[in-house]
Amino acid sequence: MAAAGASSAGKDGWSSKTAFVLAAIGSAVGLGNLVRFPAEAGSNGGGAFVLFYILCIVLIGLPILLAETLIGRHGQASAPQSYRKLAEQSGASKAWGGVAGLGVLSAFIVLSFYCVLGGWVLNYIWLFLSDLFTTGLSGGAFQGASFEEVEGLFPSMIGNGPLTVGMDFLFLGLTLLFVWRGVSGGIEVAATWLMPIFFVLLVAITIYGAFGGAFSQTVSYLFTFEPEKLTGPIMLAAVGQAFFSLSLGVAGMVTYGAYVGRDVNLAGTSVIIAGADTAVALIAGLCIFPIVFAAGLEPNGGLGLMFQTLPHAFQEMPVGSLIGLLFFIMVAFAALTSSIALMEVPTAWVKDKFGLSRHVSAILVTLGAAVLGALSALSTGSLADFHPLGFIPLFEGQGVLDTLDTLTSRVAMPITALLTAVFVGWIADKRLIDSENGLSGGLHVFWRFLVCWLCPIALFAILVAGIFPSIIG
C-alpha cells in the first residue's frame, strides 16, 4: 500500500496519515481558537452558543473541509491546477481554477499580516523570558509594575515601528525555514513536533488553572445554557466562527490534500481535524478564563485579552513569569503551524505555475509577504492615519492591517468557500467526487445535500453579513 505521501512518483508528500492530520490540525488551530472563540462563547449564550457552534462545524465546516481536501488529492497539484484538472475532467470550464486562485491570493494576504501578529507573540515571549531571569520563580510576573504599566506594554510595542517590523520579519523567517525544507522534511517536521508540544502545554496550563484559578466560574461562564441570547446576529457569528476556525477559503486544505496518498480516508481524517480544532477552542477557554477570573479581571475578547488582560493576570498569580512564558510559547507554536500552511499555498502555486524550485518560490513569496507585512506592522504606528480603502464604507477608518483582514475574512474567503461548494456540489463530475470523498450510503447522501444546499446558503449569508454588517444590526 502506498504511503500517505506517495501521491505520485517522486512527489514530496506526507510520510503518514498521522503527519497529514497533525499538519492539517496545525493549519486550522491558530489565534482565533485561543482567543476569539472562548470570548464569543462566554458572552453570547454560553452552552447554547457552544452547541450551535458545534452544529455549524458538523453541517458547514466539515462538508467544505472534505470538499477542499478531495479536490487537492484528486488534482495532485497546486490549488488552481487541481481545480482546473477536476473541471476539465468534468467537462466544465477551466475558469473554475480562478476560485482557487482567489484562495491562494487570500492565503498570501493573510500570511503577510498574520506574521505581524506572530511577531507580537515573539516579543511577549522575550518580555516574559526577561522577567523570569530578573525575578525568578518567586511571585507573579512584572513585579513592582502597575496595572497601567503592564497594560501599556501592548500599545508601546505596536507603536514601535522598528520593533514590530523586525519581529514580523523574524516570524516570517521562521515560517520560511520550514517551508523551504519541503513537505516531509520541513512542514511535516514542524507539525509532528510543535503540535504535540502545543497540546501538552495547553493541557498543562489548563490543569494549573483548574487548581489555582476560578475554574467553576469559568465552567459557568462558558457552558451555562442561555438560549435566549442566541439571536440572529449571534447565530450568524457562530456560523462564521465555525468556517474561519477551520481555515477554509484560503486553499490550504486543497494544497495539503494534494500531498495525501490514496490509502487515506479523507472523510475520516476530516472528522479528526474538525474535532481536534473544536476541542482546542473549548479547552482554550478552560485554560485562559480561570486565570483571568482568579485575578478579578473581565474576560474581554480579541487581542486585548491576550496582550493586555492575560499579562496582568499572570502578574497576580504564583510563578506568573513562567506560566506566562509557557503560554506565549504555546501560542507561538499554534501561530507558526498556521503561518506555515499559509505560506505553503502560494509557494506551491508559484512552483507549479512558473516551474521554479521550491527554494526560489518560497523566497519570492516571503519577500512579497515581507513588504506587505511591513505596511501592516507600521499601520499601528507611523502609518496609523493611512487608510488605503477608506473611501469604501466597509473599510472606512481602517489601516493596512485591518483592511487586509477585512478584505480576506469578509469578502475573499467566503466567496472562495461559496464557489467551492457550488463547484463540488453542482459542477464537478459526481463519479470523480464519490471516488475521493470516502463516504458511502446515507452519509454520502447527507454530505452531498449539505454541500449542494445548506453550505452555499450559509456561506452566502456570511458573505452578505460581512459586506453589509448593518443588515444584521
C-alpha positions in Angstrom: 0.0 0.0 0.0 1.3 3.5 -0.8 2.4 5.7 1.9 0.3 8.7 2.7 2.7 11.0 0.9 3.3 8.8 -2.2 0.7 10.7 -4.2 2.8 10.4 -7.4 6.3 9.1 -8.3 8.9 11.3 -6.9 6.5 13.8 -5.5 7.1 15.1 -2.0 4.3 14.4 0.4 3.3 13.3 3.9 5.1 10.2 5.2 2.0 9.0 7.1 -1.7 9.7 7.8 -0.7 11.0 11.2 1.6 13.6 9.7 -1.1 14.8 7.4 -3.6 15.0 10.3 -1.2 16.9 12.6 -0.3 19.3 9.8 -3.9 20.0 8.9 -4.8 20.5 12.6 -1.8 22.9 12.9 -3.1 24.8 9.9 -6.6 25.1 11.5 -5.6 25.8 15.1 -4.4 29.4 15.5 -5.0 32.7 17.3 -8.8 32.5 16.6 -9.1 29.3 18.6 -7.2 30.6 21.5 -8.8 34.0 21.9 -11.8 34.7 19.8 -13.9 31.6 20.3 -13.8 31.4 24.1 -14.7 35.1 24.4 -17.5 34.7 21.8 -18.9 31.6 23.6 -18.8 33.2 27.1 -20.5 36.5 26.1 -23.1 35.1 23.6 -25.1 32.4 25.4 -22.5 30.1 26.9 -23.6 26.5 26.3 -26.2 27.4 23.7 -23.5 29.2 21.6 -21.1 26.2 22.0 -23.8 23.7 21.0 -24.8 25.8 18.0 -21.2 26.3 17.0 -20.5 22.5 17.1 -23.6 22.1 14.9 -22.2 24.6 12.5 -18.9 22.7 12.4 -20.7 19.5 11.5 -23.1 20.9 9.0 -20.9 23.5 7.3 -17.3 23.3 8.3 -16.9 19.6 7.8 -18.5 19.4 4.4 -16.4 22.2 3.0 -13.2 20.8 4.6 -13.8 17.5 2.9 -14.6 19.2 -0.4 -11.4 21.2 -0.4 -9.2 18.2 0.6 -10.7 15.9 -2.0 -10.1 18.5 -4.8 -6.4 18.6 -3.8 -5.9 14.9 -3.7 -7.6 14.4 -7.0 -5.6 17.1 -8.7 -2.2 16.3 -7.0 -1.0 19.8 -7.8 -1.3 23.4 -6.6 -4.8 24.5 -5.7 -5.6 26.3 -9.0 -4.3 23.4 -11.1 -6.2 20.9 -9.0 -9.4 22.8 -9.6 -8.7 23.1 -13.3 -8.0 19.4 -13.6 -11.2 18.4 -11.9 -13.2 20.9 -14.0 -11.7 19.7 -17.3 -12.4 16.0 -16.4 -15.9 17.1 -15.5 -16.4 18.8 -18.9 -16.6 22.2 -17.2 -14.7 25.5 -17.8 -11.0 25.7 -16.7 -12.0 29.1 -15.4 -13.0 27.3 -12.2 -9.3 27.4 -11.4 -9.8 31.1 -10.6 -11.7 30.1 -7.5 -8.6 28.5 -6.1 -6.6 31.5 -7.4 -8.7 33.7 -5.1 -7.9 31.4 -2.3 -4.2 31.5 -3.0 -4.3 35.3 -3.0 -6.2 35.2 0.3 -3.6 32.9 1.8 -0.8 35.2 0.7 -2.5 38.3 2.2 -3.4 36.6 5.4 0.2 35.4 5.7 1.5 38.9 5.4 -0.4 40.3 8.4 -0.6 37.0 10.4 3.2 37.1 10.8 2.9 40.6 12.2 0.7 39.1 15.0 3.1 36.2 15.3 5.9 38.8 15.8 3.9 40.3 18.6 3.8 36.9 20.3 7.5 36.5 19.9 8.0 39.9 21.6 5.9 38.8 24.6 7.9 35.6 24.8 11.0 37.8 25.2 9.3 40.0 27.7 8.3 37.1 30.0 11.7 35.4 29.5 13.5 38.6 30.5 11.2 38.9 33.5 11.8 35.3 34.5 15.5 35.9 34.5 15.1 39.1 36.5 12.6 37.9 39.2 13.0 34.2 39.1 10.0 32.0 40.1 9.0 34.0 43.2 5.7 35.8 42.9 4.0 36.9 39.8 5.2 38.4 36.6 6.4 42.0 36.2 6.8 42.6 40.0 6.6 46.2 41.0 4.8 47.3 37.8 1.4 48.9 38.0 -1.6 47.6 36.1 -1.3 50.6 33.7 2.3 49.8 33.0 1.6 46.1 32.2 -1.4 47.1 30.1 0.7 49.8 28.4 3.3 47.2 27.1 1.0 46.4 24.2 0.4 49.9 22.8 4.0 50.7 23.4 5.0 47.6 21.3 2.7 48.2 18.4 3.7 51.8 18.2 7.3 50.9 17.8 7.8 50.5 14.1 11.3 49.1 14.0 10.4 46.6 16.7 7.2 45.4 15.1 8.7 45.2 11.6 11.7 43.3 13.0 9.6 40.8 14.8 7.4 40.4 11.8 10.4 39.5 9.7 11.7 37.1 12.4 8.4 35.2 12.5 8.3 35.2 8.7 11.8 33.9 8.6 10.9 31.0 10.9 8.0 30.2 8.7 10.2 30.2 5.6 12.7 27.9 7.4 10.1 25.0 7.4 8.5 25.7 4.0 12.0 25.8 2.4 12.7 22.3 3.6 9.6 20.9 1.8 6.6 18.8 2.9 8.1 15.8 4.5 11.4 17.5 5.5 10.0 20.7 6.8 6.2 21.2 7.1 5.7 17.7 8.5 8.6 18.1 11.0 7.0 21.3 12.3 3.6 19.6 12.7 4.8 16.4 14.3 7.0 18.2 16.8 5.2 21.5 17.5 1.6 20.3 17.7 2.2 17.6 20.4 4.1 20.2 22.4 1.3 22.6 21.9 -1.3 20.1 23.2 0.9 19.3 26.2 1.3 23.0 27.1 -2.4 23.6 26.6 -3.4 20.8 28.9 -0.8 21.6 31.5 -1.8 25.3 31.8 -5.4 24.2 31.9 -4.8 21.9 34.8 -2.8 24.6 36.5 -5.7 27.0 36.1 -8.2 24.3 37.3 -6.4 24.0 40.6 -5.1 27.6 41.0 -7.8 29.6 39.3 -11.5 30.2 39.2 -12.4 27.0 37.3 -16.0 26.7 38.4 -16.7 30.3 37.4 -15.2 29.6 34.0 -17.4 26.5 33.5 -20.4 28.5 34.4 -19.3 31.4 32.1 -18.7 29.1 29.1 -21.3 26.4 29.4 -24.4 27.9 31.1 -27.2 27.2 28.7 -28.8 30.6 27.8 -30.7 30.0 24.5 -32.4 33.4 24.8 -29.1 35.0 23.9 -28.9 33.2 20.6 -30.2 36.0 18.4 -29.9 36.0 14.6 -26.6 38.0 14.6 -25.0 35.8 17.2 -26.0 32.6 15.4 -24.5 34.1 12.2 -21.4 34.9 14.2 -21.2 31.2 15.2 -21.5 30.1 11.6 -18.7 32.4 10.6 -16.5 31.3 13.5 -17.0 27.6 12.5 -16.0 28.5 9.0 -12.9 30.6 9.8 -11.8 28.3 12.6 -11.0 25.5 10.1 -9.0 27.9 7.8 -11.4 27.4 4.9 -11.4 29.6 1.9 -7.6 30.0 1.6 -6.9 26.9 -0.4 -4.8 25.5 2.5 -6.7 22.2 2.7 -6.6 21.9 -1.1 -2.8 22.3 -1.1 -2.3 19.9 1.8 -4.7 17.4 0.2 -2.5 17.3 -2.9 0.2 15.6 -0.8 -2.1 12.8 0.6 -2.0 9.3 -0.8 -4.9 7.1 -1.9 -4.8 5.0 1.2 -6.1 7.8 3.4 -9.8 8.0 4.0 -10.5 11.8 3.7 -13.9 11.7 5.4 -12.4 10.1 8.5 -9.4 12.4 8.7 -11.7 15.4 8.1 -13.7 14.4 11.2 -10.5 14.1 13.2 -9.2 17.5 12.1 -12.5 19.3 12.8 -12.9 17.5 16.1 -9.4 18.4 17.3 -9.8 22.1 16.2 -13.1 22.3 18.1 -11.6 20.7 21.2 -8.7 23.2 21.2 -11.2 26.0 21.1 -13.1 24.7 24.0 -10.1 23.8 26.1 -8.6 27.2 25.4 -11.5 28.8 27.3 -10.9 26.4 30.2 -7.2 27.4 30.0 -7.5 31.1 29.8 -10.5 32.2 31.8 -9.7 30.6 35.2 -6.5 32.7 35.2 -8.4 35.8 34.2 -11.3 35.4 36.7 -8.9 34.5 39.6 -7.2 37.9 39.0 -10.6 39.6 39.2 -10.4 40.8 35.6 -13.1 41.0 32.9 -12.9 38.4 30.1 -12.6 40.9 27.3 -12.2 39.4 23.8 -9.8 40.0 21.0 -6.2 40.9 21.1 -6.7 42.9 24.3 -7.4 39.6 26.1 -4.1 38.0 25.0 -1.8 41.0 25.1 -3.2 43.1 28.0 -5.6 41.2 30.2 -3.6 37.9 30.4 -0.2 39.6 31.2 -1.9 41.4 34.1 -3.5 38.1 35.2 0.0 36.5 35.2 1.2 39.3 37.3 -1.3 38.3 40.0 -0.5 34.6 40.1 2.3 32.5 41.6 5.2 31.7 39.2 3.4 34.1 36.8 6.5 34.8 34.7 7.0 31.0 34.0 3.3 30.4 33.2 3.2 33.5 31.0 6.3 32.4 29.2 4.9 28.9 28.6 1.5 30.3 27.5 3.1 32.6 24.8 5.3 29.8 23.6 2.2 27.7 23.2 0.5 30.5 21.2 3.7 30.9 19.1 3.6 27.2 18.1 -0.1 27.4 17.1 0.6 30.6 15.1 3.7 29.1 13.4 1.9 25.9 12.2 -0.8 28.2 10.7 1.6 30.5 9.0 3.5 27.6 7.5 0.3 26.4 5.9 -0.5 29.9 4.7 3.0 30.2 3.1 2.8 26.7 1.5 -0.3 27.7 -0.5 1.3 30.5 -2.6 4.6 28.7 -2.7 3.1 25.6 -4.3 1.3 27.8 -6.8 4.4 29.7 -7.8 6.4 26.5 -8.0 3.8 24.8 -10.3 2.9 27.9 -12.3 6.4 29.1 -13.2 8.4 25.9 -12.9 10.6 27.2 -10.3 12.3 25.3 -7.5 10.7 25.2 -4.0 13.5 27.3 -2.6 13.1 30.1 -5.1 9.3 30.0 -4.9 9.3 30.2 -1.1 11.8 33.1 -1.2 9.7 35.1 -3.6 6.6 34.6 -1.5 8.5 35.6 1.6 9.8 38.8 0.0 6.3 39.8 -1.1 4.8 39.0 2.3 7.6 41.0 4.0 6.7 44.1 2.0 3.0 43.8 2.7 3.7 42.8 6.3 5.9 45.8 6.9 3.0 48.0 5.9 0.7 46.1 8.2 3.2 46.3 11.1 3.6 50.1 10.6 -0.2 50.6 10.4 -0.5 50.5 14.2 2.2 53.2 14.5 3.6 55.6 12.0 1.1 54.7 9.3 -1.9 54.7 11.6 -3.5 57.5 9.6 -3.1 55.8 6.2 -6.4 54.2 5.2 -5.9 52.6 1.8 -9.5 51.8 1.1 -11.1 54.3 3.4 -13.3 55.7 0.6 -15.3 52.4 0.7 -17.7 52.2 3.7 -16.7 48.7 4.6 -13.1 49.8 5.1 -13.7 53.2 6.5 -11.2 54.3 9.1 -9.2 51.1 8.7 -5.4 50.9 8.5 -3.5 48.5 6.3 -3.6 45.5 8.7 -7.4 45.9 9.4 -8.1 46.5 5.7 -6.3 43.3 4.7 -8.1 41.4 7.5 -11.5 42.7 6.4 -10.8 42.1 2.7 -9.9 38.4 3.2 -12.2 37.4 6.1 -15.3 39.2 5.0 -15.0 39.1 1.2 -12.4 36.8 -0.5 -12.5 33.8 1.8 -16.4 33.4 1.9 -16.5 33.9 -1.8 -13.9 31.1 -2.3 -15.7 28.7 0.0 -19.1 29.5 -1.5 -17.9 28.8 -5.1 -16.1 25.7 -3.9 -19.4 24.4 -2.5 -21.1 25.2 -5.8 -18.3 23.6 -7.8 -18.2 20.3 -5.8 -22.0 20.1 -5.4 -23.2 21.1 -8.8 -20.4 21.3 -11.4 -17.8 18.5 -10.8 -18.5 15.0 -12.1 -20.2 13.1 -9.2 -18.3 9.9 -10.0 -15.0 11.7 -9.6 -16.2 13.2 -6.3 -17.6 10.0 -5.0 -14.3 8.2 -5.7 -12.4 10.6 -3.4 -14.7 11.5 -0.5 -14.5 8.2 1.4 -18.3 8.2 2.1 -21.0 5.7 1.3 -24.7 5.1 1.9 -26.7 7.6 3.9 -23.6 9.6 5.0 -22.7 10.2 1.4 -26.3 11.4 0.5 -26.3 13.7 3.6 -22.9 15.2 2.8 -24.0 15.9 -0.8 -27.2 17.6 0.4 -25.1 19.8 2.7 -22.6 20.7 0.0 -25.3 21.4 -2.6 -27.8 23.3 -0.4 -27.0 24.2 3.2 -23.4 25.2 2.8 -24.0 27.6 -0.2 -26.9 29.3 1.7 -24.9 29.6 4.9 -21.8 30.9 3.2 -23.8 33.4 1.2 -25.3 34.7 4.4 -21.8 35.0 5.9 -20.7 37.0 2.8 -23.7 39.3 2.8 -23.4 39.9 6.6 -19.6 40.6 6.2 -20.0 43.1 3.4 -23.2 44.7 4.8 -22.9 44.4 8.6 -25.7 46.9 9.2 -28.2 44.3 7.8 -27.9 42.2 11.0 -27.5 45.1 13.3 
